[in-house]
Amino acid sequence: MTRLEQVSDLQPSYDVVVVGAGPAGMAAATEAAAHGLEVLLVDEAVSPGGQIFRAITQTPLRNREVLGEDYWRGRAAADSLLASGVHYLPGATVWHLDAGLQFGLSVGGRAAAVTARRAVLATGALERPFPVKGWTLPGVMSAGAAQTLLKASGMVPQGRVVLAGTGPLLWLLASQLVAAGHPPTAILDTTPTGNWRHAVRAFPGFLRSPYLAKGLRLLMRVRRAVRVVPGVTELAIEPGASCAAELVFHRGMRPAERMAADHVLLHQGVTPNVNLANAAGCALEWSELQACFRPRSDAWGRSSIEGIAITGDGSRIAGAEIAALRGQLAGLDAACELGRMDAEARDKLAAPIRARIATYDRGREFLDRLYRPSDHFRLPHDEALACRCEEVTGRQLREVAALGVPGPNQMKSMLRCGMGPCQGRLCGLTVVEAVAAARGVSPADVGYYRLRSPVKPITVAEIASMPRKASDEKAVLRV
Ligand SMILES: Cc1cc2nc3c(=O)[nH]c(=O)nc-3n(C[C@H](O)[C@H](O)[C@H](O)COP(=O)(O)OP(=O)(O)OC[C@H]3O[C@@H](n4cnc5c(N)ncnc54)[C@H](O)[C@@H]3O)c2cc1C
C-alpha cells in the first residue's frame, strides 16, 4: 500500500476510486488492486477500519475482551490492505462526485479533482436520528459516538450511564462497557413489544445464522450486569438538578418514571449514509422493513449511474461481515468491467462469496423486524430540535407539514432544515417521516432531500487551492 498525505501526492486519474475504508471499502480496494488495477482509497478517518474496526491499527486498547473478537478480526483486513498495491489517502473528505466520475476531495486544507474509470462508494451507515425532547442537552450523545471514543481513545463514560433506545449496537456497546469494567446503570429499551410478533416469522432463519450464538452470549452478559427496563413507549430528557440529565419515561399506561444520569447514550439503529450517492444523482429507494432510504443497486452493487457502484452498509444495512463480502464483489466487478477478467471468471470467483453472504443474510430479516424502531420515536418531539444545524423544532416541522407540503425539499426551502453543515444527515429521515405522517402516506411517496455538492462543508480557500488548467477551469465551473 502507498500511503498518500496530501493532494500533490494524487494522480489526476485512477482506474478505481473507492470512498470509505471500512470493511466494504478495504475489501473492494484490495480486491481491485489484486487484479492489477490502479486504485485510490479515500477516507475521512486517519486510519483504516471504518465504524466497526475504528482505529484497528492504532487503538490504545490492549485488553481484547473489551471490544471482542469481531473487532480484532479487522486487523486481518487492514493488513491485507497494507500489503496491497492500493493508494490510500486518509484524513480526506470526498465532497463531490458526478456522472462523469469526477471526484472533488479535500485534505489538509487543500482540494483537488480526481477522475476514475469506476467509482465505488463504501460510505457506510449513520446512526438514525432519535429526536426525543432533550437529545441535544449536555451529557447526551449517541451510543455510536461513545463507542468511537472507546475504540479510538480507550475512553469510557464515568458515573451513572443510561443507554436508551433499541438496536444491536446498543446491546453491543452495553456489553463492551461491562467488559471494560464500567457496566451502565440501566438500559431503557424502546423496542416495541409488538415487534416480536413480526419477527417470529423470520426466527428460523436467525436460528441458522451465525448471529444466534453471538447474540445470546452478548444479551446474557448484559442482563447479568445491567438493569434492563423493557417496553419504554415515551422518553424525554431534562436537565438534571444534581446530575447532567434526568430521564422521564413511560411504559404504556404506567405513570411516568424518572431516572438520574450523568451520561445518556441514545441509539435506535443505523441507516445507509446516502449523501454522496444522492448528490451524484444515484436513484434512492425506500425500504419499509429497514425504515430508511438506500441507493438502488444490483447484485454487484451497480447503481443507477453507469460506473458508480455502491457497497457495504452504505447500500443496504446488513452488518460488517456482509459489507466486506459485498465490497469484494464490487472489486471483482470493477476488474471485470475494466477488462481484467471476463464475466465467467468473475462469476466463478464470486460464487463462494455469495454463498457466505447468504449464510449471514439468513439472520438479517429477524434483526430488522425485531429492532425496527417505533413510528413514535422516528417522529420528532414538538420541543426537540429536529434539525440541529438550523435549530428547527419538531413543532415547526409539524406546523409546516400540516400546510400540505409535499416533500422534504419544500420543507427545506420553508424552514431551512437540511441546509446546515450536516446536509440533512441528522434530520433527513425525521423531516421525511414528519411529512409522510402529515400526508398519511409512506415515506416512499414523499421521497428524500435532493442533495447537491458539496456534500460536506468546504472552504472557499480549498476551492481556490484547486489546480488551474483549461479543463480544470471548465471542471471547477461545473462544480
Ligand atoms: C457509529 C457506528 C458504530 C458501529 N459499530 C459497530 C460495531 O462495533 N460492530 C458492528 O458489527 N457494526 C457496527 N456498526 C455497523 C457498521 O455499519 C458496520 O458494521 C460496518 O462498519 C459497515 O462497514 P462499511 O464498510 O459499509 O462502512 P463503515 O465501516 O461505516 O465505513 C465507511 C467509511 O466511509 C468513510 N466516509 C463516509 N463518507 C465519506 C466521505 N464523503 N469522504 C471520505 N470518507 C467518507 C467513513 O469515514 C468511514 O470510515 C456501527 C455503525 C455505526 C454508524
The ligand as an ORCA input file, in Angstrom:
! r2SCAN-3c Opt
* xyz 0 1
  C     -21.142      4.748     14.869
  C     -21.263      3.311     14.401
  C     -20.611      2.307     15.107
  C     -20.728      0.969     14.671
  N     -20.095     -0.007     15.391
  C     -20.255     -1.297     15.011
  C     -19.643     -2.340     15.757
  O     -18.947     -2.106     16.750
  N     -19.861     -3.630     15.351
  C     -20.628     -3.927     14.240
  O     -20.797     -5.099     13.913
  N     -21.198     -2.949     13.494
  C     -21.037     -1.660     13.867
  N     -21.629     -0.681     13.131
  C     -22.366     -1.025     11.915
  C     -21.437     -0.748     10.700
  O     -22.245     -0.078      9.778
  C     -20.944     -1.986     10.056
  O     -20.709     -2.969     10.852
  C     -19.702     -1.773      9.200
  O     -18.787     -0.895      9.802
  C     -20.126     -1.309      7.835
  O     -18.992     -1.302      7.019
  P     -18.880     -0.350      5.757
  O     -17.533     -0.600      5.176
  O     -20.065     -0.478      4.909
  O     -18.948      1.128      6.362
  P     -18.150      1.844      7.508
  O     -17.426      0.909      8.354
  O     -19.116      2.759      8.141
  O     -17.049      2.722      6.709
  C     -17.414      3.825      5.938
  C     -16.233      4.771      5.886
  O     -16.528      5.768      4.894
  C     -15.972      6.985      5.320
  N     -16.663      8.059      4.604
  C     -18.007      8.255      4.527
  N     -18.283      9.336      3.756
  C     -17.078      9.829      3.352
  C     -16.688     10.932      2.547
  N     -17.595     11.753      1.972
  N     -15.367     11.171      2.354
  C     -14.430     10.341      2.905
  N     -14.735      9.271      3.691
  C     -16.037      9.014      3.894
  C     -16.193      6.994      6.833
  O     -15.242      7.851      7.465
  C     -15.979      5.515      7.197
  O     -14.652      5.307      7.617
  C     -21.511      0.664     13.525
  C     -22.158      1.686     12.817
  C     -22.041      2.996     13.249
  C     -22.740      4.093     12.473
*
